[in-house]
């Protein structure tokens, strides 16, 4: 699958990192679907996870990047939506493996955990990696529904 559109969403803790990643993606030629939040005022991350999940499952975006303070809450919220496989990643290796082994269509980052340069590298690795497929990985993905 060719990735042309990437959905971004965050809560207030991830707002600044989301803006940086958005600029990186646009510079790399991706279309960015920014689903908010649009400032540092406190908001509820499940709302933004739901908006991104809808964008990925309805085809407006091929991949998604979610950001909250730790990445934990927003990844849990996203994974409640059918068709979403959101992986909480902390480095390039986990970002790459989320695609290669788990066919993740969304990654979650913790803005208070991962620095901006590592976060940008994670997004790049995630978008460039492909699902390896094969019987072993495909069987496991199928069991998740």
Beta strands, then each sheet from edge to edge (+ up, - down):
strand 1: 5-10
strand 2: 31-34
strand 3: 63-68
strand 4: 86-88
strand 5: 106-110
sheet 1: 2+ 1+ 3+ 5+ 4+
end
